[in-house]
Amino acid sequence: MRYFLLLLFWLALPASAQLVVLQYHHVSEQTPAVTSVTPAQFEQHLELIEQLKLPVVDLVEALEKIDNGDALQEGAVAISFDDAYTSIYQHALPALEKRGWPFVVFVNTGAVDGGHQGVMSWKQLRDLQSRGAVLANHTVDHPYLLQTPTEVTLDDWLQQQIGEAQQRLKAEVGDAPKLLAYPYGEFNLEMTTWLAKHGYKAFGQQSGPIGAQSHPQALPRFPASGVYANTDTLATKLKTLPLPVGAEQLLSPVLTDNPPTLTLRFNRGAVAAAPFQCFASGQGAIDTQQRQDGADTLIRAQAQSAIGGGRFRYNCTAASRQRPGWHYWYSQVWINTSVMPR
């Protein structure tokens, strides 16, 4: 009876306490394919969102609602861009503006100040803001934040890269929310503590939807460029549900053992799903063990062998039994700091 009542309680929670954030860089046919979608592909993505009848929401407002325990519209989607490339202004803005859809651009301010080729000017960014964009923080220089210079403390390093970028945004565009996109999606637990202390929310590049229990300084986004631009796989990602894994379970992404082990715990009454399967970058399906521990479900996953490269992920998914066509999704990023460049 207790389990039944608990299940009813969780099913009564608003199904719309979830948010999918898409991440883009270039919208161009002339830029590196790995971080690009063509204008035609971008249009296809927007048409897909329309076909699925998913609401596109303001990211800042959506995060505030999640913080306050308020419901979002079911299937809410937010759109974000990193690096303030001119192709966003040229190709993404018209497509979004004609639909009246809000979006966020994460700006590395040093590139704008330096007039880097292919990056928007402050004038263009202010125009973008006036036409529906939110401008947010992507550091000053887009560094590997984990590579703290030996001559400075972590506090000074983050103030130089994040604090000063926030000051430049405020000086050039006025109001700028304290939202950060980690360059390359890289961070450690010490950085999340610093950001929380200074009032920032932050996004990585691990995939998955945001839920009420997501860590505010390690929020996921779905990359939608390059190999991730396929509309069939994107449709699956747009219909995902967050696992109720508490923020206190966040693991350090900095690799110590290879292959690493991922462990997750969540209330089994909160998730009506088929068995979970986890996948590792470059290895596909990996050993995934699932068992019950009282009222909780425990998942343990580990790749079969060491994984190469500087960054990789474990993605764990399961089909929802309550919402046909939807999947639960949780992602853990791992960073091998001995590999440079990454």
C-alpha positions in Angstrom: 0.0 0.0 0.0 2.8 2.4 0.9 4.5 1.8 -2.5 1.1 2.3 -4.3 0.5 5.6 -2.5 4.0 6.8 -3.3 3.6 5.9 -7.0 0.3 7.9 -7.1 2.1 10.8 -5.5 4.8 10.9 -8.1 2.5 10.4 -11.0 0.4 13.4 -9.7 3.4 15.7 -10.0 3.3 17.9 -13.1 4.7 16.0 -16.1 5.9 19.3 -17.4 8.5 19.7 -14.7 11.1 19.1 -17.5 13.0 21.2 -19.9 15.0 20.2 -23.0 17.7 22.7 -24.0 19.2 22.5 -27.5 22.8 23.7 -28.0 24.1 25.1 -31.3 27.2 26.9 -32.5 27.4 27.8 -36.2 24.4 27.9 -38.5 26.3 27.9 -41.8 27.4 25.7 -44.7 30.9 27.3 -44.6 32.0 26.4 -41.0 33.4 23.2 -39.4 30.9 20.5 -39.8 31.4 19.1 -36.2 30.0 22.3 -34.7 27.6 23.4 -37.5 24.2 22.9 -38.8 23.3 24.3 -42.2 20.5 26.9 -42.4 18.4 24.2 -44.1 19.0 21.8 -41.2 18.3 24.4 -38.6 15.0 25.1 -40.4 14.2 21.4 -40.3 14.8 21.4 -36.5 12.4 24.2 -36.0 9.8 22.6 -38.2 10.2 19.4 -36.2 9.5 21.3 -32.9 6.4 22.7 -34.6 5.3 19.3 -35.9 5.7 17.8 -32.4 3.7 20.8 -31.0 6.3 21.5 -28.4 6.4 25.0 -26.8 9.7 27.0 -27.1 10.2 28.9 -23.9 12.4 31.6 -22.5 15.3 29.8 -20.7 15.6 32.3 -17.9 11.9 32.2 -17.1 11.8 28.4 -17.4 14.7 28.0 -14.9 13.0 30.4 -12.5 9.8 28.3 -12.7 11.7 25.1 -12.0 13.3 26.8 -9.0 9.9 27.8 -7.7 8.3 24.4 -8.2 6.0 25.8 -10.9 4.9 23.7 -13.9 6.3 24.4 -17.3 4.3 23.7 -20.4 4.5 20.0 -21.3 7.5 19.3 -23.6 9.1 22.7 -23.1 12.1 23.4 -25.3 14.7 26.2 -25.0 17.2 27.1 -27.8 20.8 28.1 -27.1 23.9 29.1 -29.1 27.5 29.2 -28.0 30.2 31.6 -29.1 28.2 34.5 -30.7 29.0 33.6 -34.3 27.8 35.9 -37.0 25.9 33.0 -38.7 23.5 33.1 -35.7 22.7 36.7 -36.7 22.5 35.9 -40.4 20.6 32.6 -40.4 19.2 31.7 -37.0 17.8 35.0 -36.0 15.4 35.3 -39.0 14.1 31.8 -38.6 13.5 32.3 -34.9 12.2 35.8 -35.1 9.5 34.9 -37.6 8.2 32.4 -35.1 8.5 34.7 -32.2 10.7 32.2 -30.3 13.1 33.3 -27.6 16.7 32.0 -27.5 20.0 32.5 -25.6 23.4 33.3 -27.0 26.4 32.5 -24.7 29.1 35.1 -25.5 32.8 34.9 -25.0 33.4 38.6 -24.5 37.1 38.6 -25.5 36.3 37.5 -29.0 33.8 40.3 -29.4 36.1 42.9 -27.9 38.9 41.7 -30.2 36.7 41.9 -33.3 37.4 38.3 -34.2 36.4 37.3 -37.7 33.1 35.4 -37.7 32.0 36.7 -34.3 29.2 39.3 -33.8 30.0 42.9 -32.8 28.5 44.4 -29.7 26.2 46.4 -32.0 24.9 43.2 -33.6 24.5 41.6 -30.2 22.5 44.5 -28.9 20.3 44.3 -32.0 19.9 40.6 -31.4 18.9 41.3 -27.8 16.3 43.8 -28.9 14.8 41.1 -31.2 14.3 38.4 -28.6 17.7 37.0 -27.6 19.0 36.7 -24.1 22.8 37.3 -23.9 24.7 35.3 -21.3 28.2 34.3 -20.1 30.7 32.1 -22.0 33.8 33.5 -20.2 36.2 36.0 -21.6 38.6 33.8 -23.5 36.9 30.5 -23.9 39.7 28.6 -22.1 39.9 25.1 -20.8 38.7 26.2 -17.3 40.2 23.0 -15.8 43.7 24.2 -16.9 44.1 26.8 -14.1 47.3 28.8 -14.7 49.9 27.9 -12.0 50.4 31.5 -11.0 46.7 32.2 -10.0 44.3 30.7 -7.5 41.1 29.1 -8.7 39.1 32.0 -7.3 41.2 34.5 -9.2 41.0 32.4 -12.4 37.2 32.2 -12.3 36.9 35.8 -11.5 39.1 36.7 -14.5 37.2 34.5 -16.9 33.6 34.5 -15.6 33.3 37.6 -13.4 35.0 39.9 -15.9 32.9 38.5 -18.7 29.8 39.2 -16.7 31.0 42.8 -16.2 31.6 43.3 -19.9 28.1 41.9 -20.7 26.5 44.3 -18.2 28.5 47.3 -19.6 27.6 46.5 -23.2 24.1 45.2 -23.2 22.7 46.1 -19.7 20.8 43.3 -18.0 22.4 39.9 -18.4 21.3 36.9 -16.3 23.9 35.0 -14.3 23.9 32.0 -16.7 27.2 30.4 -17.8 28.0 27.9 -20.5 31.2 26.2 -19.6 33.7 26.3 -22.5 33.9 22.8 -24.0 31.4 21.7 -21.3 34.3 21.3 -18.9 34.1 21.9 -15.1 34.8 20.3 -11.7 33.0 20.3 -8.4 35.1 23.1 -7.0 33.8 25.3 -9.9 30.2 24.4 -9.2 30.7 25.5 -5.6 32.3 28.9 -6.7 29.4 29.5 -9.1 26.7 28.7 -6.6 28.4 31.1 -4.1 28.4 33.9 -6.8 24.8 33.3 -7.9 25.3 31.6 -11.3 23.6 28.7 -12.9 25.7 26.8 -15.4 25.4 24.5 -18.4 27.7 21.7 -19.5 27.6 19.8 -22.8 26.4 16.5 -21.3 23.0 15.6 -22.8 19.6 15.2 -21.2 16.6 17.2 -20.0 16.6 19.4 -17.0 14.3 18.5 -14.0 13.5 19.8 -10.6 16.4 17.9 -9.1 19.1 18.8 -11.7 22.2 20.3 -10.3 22.0 24.1 -11.0 25.7 24.4 -11.8 25.8 21.3 -14.0 22.7 21.6 -16.2 22.5 19.4 -19.3 21.9 20.4 -22.9 21.5 18.3 -26.0 24.1 19.2 -28.7 22.2 19.5 -32.0 25.1 20.2 -34.5 27.3 18.0 -36.6 26.6 14.3 -36.1 23.7 15.3 -33.7 21.8 17.2 -36.3 19.8 14.2 -37.6 16.1 14.9 -37.2 15.2 11.3 -36.3 17.5 11.2 -33.3 16.6 14.8 -32.4 12.9 13.9 -32.2 13.8 11.2 -29.6 15.8 13.7 -27.6 13.0 16.3 -27.7 10.7 13.8 -26.0 12.9 13.0 -22.9 12.2 13.0 -19.2 14.7 13.7 -16.4 15.6 11.1 -13.9 15.0 12.3 -10.4 18.6 12.0 -9.4 19.4 14.5 -6.7 22.0 17.2 -7.2 24.0 15.8 -4.3 24.8 12.8 -6.5 26.7 14.8 -9.0 30.0 13.0 -9.7 33.2 14.9 -10.5 33.6 14.7 -14.3 37.4 14.7 -14.0 38.6 11.2 -14.8 40.5 9.3 -12.2 39.8 5.7 -13.2 39.4 4.5 -16.8 36.9 3.1 -17.4 35.0 5.0 -14.8 32.0 3.7 -12.9 28.7 5.6 -12.8 26.2 4.9 -10.0 22.7 6.4 -9.7 20.0 6.2 -7.1 16.4 7.4 -7.4 13.0 6.7 -5.9 11.5 3.8 -7.9 8.0 5.1 -7.4 9.0 8.3 -9.3 10.0 6.4 -12.5 7.7 4.0 -14.3 10.2 2.8 -17.0 11.5 -0.2 -18.8 15.0 -1.4 -17.7 17.7 1.1 -18.2 20.6 0.7 -20.6 23.7 2.9 -20.5 26.0 3.7 -23.5 29.5 4.9 -23.6 31.0 7.2 -26.3 32.6 5.0 -29.0 31.6 1.7 -27.3 27.9 1.6 -27.6 25.9 -0.4 -24.9 27.9 -1.1 -21.8 27.4 -3.3 -18.7 24.4 -1.8 -16.8 23.2 -3.3 -13.6 19.9 -2.3 -12.1 18.5 -3.4 -8.7 16.0 -2.4 -6.1 17.1 -1.2 -2.6 14.0 -0.6 -0.5 12.1 2.3 -2.1 15.0 3.1 -4.4 16.3 1.9 -7.8 20.1 1.7 -8.1 21.9 1.7 -11.4 25.6 0.9 -11.9 27.3 1.2 -15.3 30.9 0.8 -16.5 32.4 0.5 -19.9 34.2 -2.7 -20.8 37.5 -1.1 -21.5 39.3 2.2 -21.1 38.0 5.0 -23.3 40.3 7.2 -25.3 40.0 10.9 -26.0 39.8 14.0 -23.8 36.0 14.0 -23.3 33.4 11.2 -23.4 30.0 10.5 -21.9 27.9 7.7 -20.4 24.2 8.1 -21.5 21.6 6.1 -19.6 18.1 5.8 -21.0 14.9 3.8 -20.6 11.5 3.9 -22.3 8.7 5.5 -20.2 5.8 3.1 -19.4 3.5 6.0 -18.6 4.2 8.2 -21.6 4.6 6.1 -24.8 7.2 7.5 -27.1 9.1 9.3 -24.3 12.3 8.2 -22.7 14.1 8.9 -19.4 17.6 10.2 -20.0 20.6 10.9 -17.8 24.2 11.7 -19.0 27.5 11.9 -17.2 30.5 13.6 -18.8 34.0 12.4 -18.2 37.1 14.6 -18.8 40.6 13.2 -19.2 42.8 16.2 -18.3 46.0 14.5 -19.4 44.8 14.8 -23.1 45.5 18.1 -24.8 44.0 19.5 -26.9 40.6 18.1 -26.1 
